[in-house]
């Protein structure tokens, strides 16, 4: 057997060619690094260049560049990544982001834009086969998905099934009747067995502008198995929603301000198109394997501003993100591609082999997918606080919930439902009287035991918040 026919040598040769191709791409102004891209990026064309018989169409350098993009696309399609390669998937999405931004550059011709969109669609479909519409015989694409989004539309997405239905109904009452939110609501479920028609009819009658979406009728469920995926439905509900700007809520979330406040006023969200909320600071140093794996996936990437400020990442705490509320603007390309990474992490094979072993459910997939794909994202300024009642000696605030604040340190939402402890007693409600930020967490040992926070200023909830 000659050395040229050996699989390992062919792979090394292909990898070397791939590096050369990428070098050509990055060196050309047509497809710039996304962080440096601007309206002046792309080929320097004049109005004469845009004509049907433009000599630029025969430009050898341009032909070589487009050929390189085509070759890179074929490489991505022919060499799929194993489920462990989170970092490499992020790099592929960064390249796809540049192709998309280049295809939307007004300086290129219609023919060139169509070529780039075609390569993007074929490549994305190979990376994320769930994007196929189960109701269409032909292949669908990222372009088709983006056409689902209603320009400028803002709304709330609540995934729920029979098990969390009660909390979803509480949440709708909280949003509509108590806070007066006018945002439309999508209830997302996975087939009739998850949320039967009588449940759907009931919840849509609770208020106006509530619709239901069967996620298995939007995406091909073959590689997802969302009916048995637990938290995984959340990421795909975000991607499937017709809203461009999505507030994804867990059914057991409770709001103390109308969620419009985030979309209209939160500076971090308005700047980056994303807003995530921090989890509790717990178990420092207890998950070294998780941190080593995070670092390995990020070893070829400069940490983002958000990650550089992370106490979890830099000081070895357990969990970064409380995914009970995630806010995303899908009209921004960097956000949309970040969501594709998050969704990939929640596909059946990847979540079972890696995502849900290296973290608790979908929590860490949100920031990790945005980080690895090079998307900008913002986090709540504080780590998760405590909202509940004083303990017997008045030194701690204790409860079964996690509290979150806006940019002015005013309570905006908490998770855990209106019940005092939903896991133990389905009839006991509680009105929180006190709360605390930036204290030290004391985690309850068992489900009946509350967690507490100590060591920081104890604050009383206002009469408005109690009301």
C-alpha positions, -999 to +999 in steps of 0.1 A: +000+000+000+015+034-010+016+062+015-009+082-006-035+055-001-032+054+036-063+069+054-042+088+080-020+104+053-051+114+032-067+130+063-035+149+071-032+161+035-069+172+036-064+190+068-034+208+054-053+218+023-082+230+045-058+253+065-045+268+032-080+274+020-090+291+052-059+313+050-069+324+015-104+332+028-092+352+058-067+372+037-093+383+012-113+414+020-144+398+005-149+376+036-136+394+066-133+383+102-167+389+117-153+412+145-138+435+119-166+434+094-183+466+084-203+481+056-170+488+038-161+451+039-162+428+008-150+435-027-145+471-037-171+474-064-185+503-084-219+506-100-202+495-133-191+463-116-227+454-108-237+452-145-245+419-161-213+419-182-190+430-153-154+421-160-152+413-123-170+380-130-138+369-147-115+382-121-091+352-114-087+362-077-124+363-071-129+330-089-102+315-067-118+329-036-153+316-044-138+282-053-121+282-019-154+288-002-170+260-022-142+237-013-144+246+024-181+240+023-176+206+008-150+198+035-175+207+063-201+185+046-178+155+040-161+156+074-188+159+101-176+166+136-179+141+164-202+151+193-172+160+215-159+188+193-178+218+207-149+242+200-145+231+163-182+234+158-179+270+171-152+277+146-173+264+117-201+287+128-178+317+129-169+310+093-205+306+083-213+339+099-187+356+077-203+340+046-238+351+056-226+387+063-208+387+030-239+375+011-258+404+026-232+430+016-247+454-010-214+457-029-216+421-042-236+410-072-269+391-070-252+361-085-224+361-059-249+365-030-270+336-043-238+315-045-229+323-009-264+316+004-265+283-014-232+273+002-244+284+036-277+265+033-260+233+022-234+235+049-258+244+077-281+216+067-253+191+068-243+203+103-278+206+116-301+181+098-329+188+122-336+220+102-354+199+076-391+206+077-408+172+085-438+183+063-418+190+031-402+164+009-374+186-003-346+199+018-352+231+037-325+255+048-314+283+071-328+308+046-362+290+050-360+291+088-352+329+088-383+335+066-404+321+095-393+351+117-417+380+116-396+412+112-396+432+144-419+407+162-414+404+200-429+377+221-428+352+250-421+315+244-431+290+272-423+253+266-447+231+286-463+198+289-488+182+312-463+180+341-456+218+341-490+229+328-502+243+361-472+265+364-476+278+328-511+288+336-499+306+368-472+324+347-497+336+321-519+350+349-489+366+364-479+382+331-513+392+318-535+399+348-510+411+374-484+429+353-504+438+322-479+425+297-492+428+261-465+406+245-479+377+225-472+342+239-463+309+222-469+277+241-445+250+227-449+213+232-439+180+216-469+163+202-504+154+214-491+130+241-471+158+257-499+184+257-533+170+246-558+192+228-579+198+259-549+213+276-541+235+246-577+247+243-577+256+280-545+276+280-553+295+248-586+306+265-567+322+294-559+353+275-558+368+241-529+364+217-518+329+229-509+303+203-496+268+205-467+253+185-459+215+181-422+216+178-421+182+160-440+198+131-413+224+127-381+204+129-372+169+119-372+150+153-350+121+141-318+134+157-336+153+185-360+129+202-376+159+220-404+139+234-379+124+257-354+153+257-365+171+288-349+206+289-338+202+252-371+215+239-363+250+252-335+257+228-355+245+198-385+264+209-364+296+207-352+288+172-386+278+159-405+308+173-419+333+147-407+361+170-374+378+161-370+389+197-377+360+221-381+359+258-378+322+266-394+314+300-395+283+321-431+275+331-423+280+368-409+315+364-426+344+383-422+380+373-422+411+394-419+435+365-434+432+330-409+416+307-412+445+282-388+463+306-359+440+293-366+445+256-371+482+259-346+493+285-319+468+294-286+482+280-269+448+279-296+433+258-299+463+235-262+463+229-256+426+223-290+412+214-288+387+243-294+386+280-286+357+303-290+353+340-265+339+365-271+309+386-261+306+423-224+305+433-221+270+447-196+241+451-164+259+444-137+235+431-160+205+431-162+201+393-127+202+380-134+179+351-161+202+338-138+232+340-109+214+323-133+204+295-146+240+291-110+253+289-100+226+263-129+236+240-120+273+244-082+268+241-079+284+206-102+313+214-098+346+232-124+348+261-152+372+255-158+402+277-187+383+294-165+352+301-136+373+314-159+385+342-172+351+350-167+340+386-178+305+377-152+301+349-124+320+366-129+309+402-141+273+398-178+275+408-202+249+395-228+265+373-230+298+354-264+301+339-300+301+353-318+293+321-353+300+335-352+332+314-332+337+282-336+368+260-324+366+224-327+388+192-325+364+163-324+392+137-287+395+146-267+370+126-242+364+154-270+355+178-288+332+154-257+312+147-250+311+185-284+296+189-276+269+163-246+259+185-268+258+216-294+236+197-266+213+185-255+208+221-291+197+229-295+172+201-300+136+214-265+122+208-246+153+219-267+160+250-265+124+262-228+120+256-216+154+266-239+184+274-259+168+302-229+150+316-208+181+318-236+203+331-271+202+346-295+201+316-295+230+292-281+255+317-245+258+305-253+252+268-265+288+264-235+308+273-211+281+260-227+280+226-227+318+223-191+319+235-178+292+212-195+306+181-181+341+187-214+358+195-217+388+217-238+382+248-245+399+281-252+386+316-271+399+346-246+419+368-251+398+399-251+361+405-284+345+416-299+360+448-323+347+474-359+357+477-380+343+506-383+347+544-360+354+573-349+324+593-356+322+631-327+343+642-331+369+614-296+364+600-304+347+568-330+348+540-342+313+531-364+298+504-366+274+474-362+300+447-335+320+430-340+358+425-328+380+397-326+418+393-325+444+365-297+468+358-309+490+387-308+461+412-346+460+414-362+425+415-375+415+381-381+377+382-375+345+402-377+308+394-394+280+414-431+289+409-456+306+432-455+276+455-433+276+486-417+243+475-432+228+444-413+195+449-428+188+483-462+205+487-485+213+458-509+235+478-487+257+500-481+291+485-457+317+499-454+355+496-417+364+499-409+391+525-371+395+522-343+391+498-305+393+495-279+398+468-242+389+467-243+368+499-230+334+507-252+305+496-260+276+520-276+249+499-304+228+514-292+192+518-325+176+507-356+186+488-376+195+519-347+217+532-347+253+520-315+270+509-303+302+526-281+332+519-261+351+545-234+377+548-250+406+528-276+433+533-311+419+540-337+438+520-375+438+524-398+433+495-419+463+487-457+464+491-459+466+453-437+434+449-458+416+476-490+427+458 
